[in-house]
Amino acid sequence: MNPPPETLTSPSNPLIKSLKSLERKKERAETGLFLAEGARIVGEGLARGWQAETVVIAADMADRPHIAALAREAANTGARVVLAPERLMSKITQKDNAQSVVAAFRQRRLAPEALPAPKRGAPLYVALYEVRDPGNLGTILRTADCAGASGVILIGTCCDPYSFEAVRASMGSLFDMPFANASFAVFDNWRQKQGLALTAASVNGTMRHDAAPFAQPSVILMGNEQAGLPAEVEAACDHLSLIPMRGGADSLNLAQATAIMIYEAWRQRGYA
């Protein structure tokens, strides 16, 4: 039986300070940790086998059955479980009305070849070239998860998928959607060895996005929010596709455009 969790009361407690510091990329890189908020999302991380180092629970919520069960589960995996008043929960997460559970999880860093093989059907990956907005990244992870994509590859200098903003926007899909980091050269070599056709969304597209052949093993490539894709990257693609627009706005948000591409690929596969 696990001992009752300790209760933290001071904002100067070293644990509170260390958790709060995870808002900074430098601290995340040095510790290899990141924060996730909310009982459901933390529970998903534990259920998917991600290692929680510390779990902080709002003291006034600790007796609720589902929160108590989550605390026991976290403790059984080796996490340090502590209680804290709401004011300290807000201090950790940097927002008012903090969630009842906050956890520091250990990061995972994968190369493309370490991505798990799809369980069935032709693989469909999403590759993001130097995406810079963490909200976009988190939303794309969530969309890829909803549509059953095989994985996401972050190419070049992308924003941190473990930032507060990206983790929040993913709504737990960060734990469920495998993702890897690579240079474009490493990625392109990997996808060719895997026999994956590379289709990019581009203003230079020569076919409408719903004419792209997504039923075959494929990668959807999306470019940087401001600059799109460089010419040499587009030259390496098998297909360049264009999402139709009637005019007015000159472009779609990256997360929106990626969702259109992903769902078109899924439609061509019969939503299997």
Buried (B, 14 or more C-beta within 10 A) or exposed (E): EEEEBEEBEEEEBEBBEBBBBBBEEEBBEEBEBBBBBBBBBBBBBBEEEBBBBBBBBBBEBBEBEEBEEBBEBBBEEEBBBBBBBBEBBBBBBEEEEBBBBBBBBEBBEBEBEEBEEBEEEBBBBBBBBBBBBBBBBBBBBBBBBBBBBBBBBBBBEBBBBBBBBBBBBBBBBBBBBBBBBBEBEBBBBBBEEBEBBBBBBBEEBEEEBBEBBBBBBBBBBBBBBEEBBBEEBBEBBBBBBBBEEEEEEEEBBBBBBBBBBBBBBBEBBEEE
